[in-house]
Amino acid sequence: GENVEQHPSTLSVQEGDSAVIKCTYSDSASNYFPWYKQELGKRPQLIIDIRSNVGEKKDQRIAVTLNKTAKHFSLHITETQPEDSAVYFCAARSNNNAGNMLTFGGGTRLMVKP
Amino acid sequence: GAVVSQHPSRVICKSGTSVKIECRSLDFQATTMFWYRQFPKKSLMLMATSNEGSKATYEQGVEKDKFLINHASLTLSTLTVTSAHPEDSSFYICSARSATGTHGYTFGSGTRLTVV
């Protein structure tokens, strides 16, 4: 099955700096890669996603890049703000014969210091 | 946008009892429902995938007789934790997807289960 590795597990940055979170995946058939932001005790919120036919996608301060050959994708947050502090999860979509499931990375706890 | 309502948000139960968690898609047909478990400060681990009208497909290591999943309609799926034990205490969260995937993966708000 799919295996998703995420690094770093914790990341502390100063307000205004950039933050980069990286993920690798194992199943070359995976074709959809969403990123979620989760605050304590809340549901994951989709912040950006990318499909395998695209190399990069940007939405204001957030961007995601995908390297299909290397099977890795990254989340870039620029001009970080304290409200960006949360746990971020990457995920990869593969098929488990019951449905197109998401396999999550281990998560990155981002702390933005004011 | 798409909304999935999950109840209860918190539940405390005694060891040996059963607890039912419901997820309802409010404005779309949830053809597929994914049930996840999340331990504190950990990632979401897929427990099972259910398609409406079919038996759920469980991930390796997940006891199907302990975690009963029902997905009898396109708007409702339930997870019942049977004969709960303290080690079943966790955050359980569902994620629904329509047949066309138009709404992506919509998460419920999660249920924090504490077994005492």
Interface residues (C-beta under 8 A of the other chain):
Chain A: P34 G41 K42 R43 P44 Q45 L46 D49 F89 N96 N97 A98 G99 N100 M101 L102 T103 F104 G105 G106 G107 R109
Chain B: T32 F34 K41 K42 S43 L44 M45 L46 T49 S50 N51 A56 T57 E59 F91 I93 S95 R97 G101 G104 Y105 F107 G108 S109 G110 R112
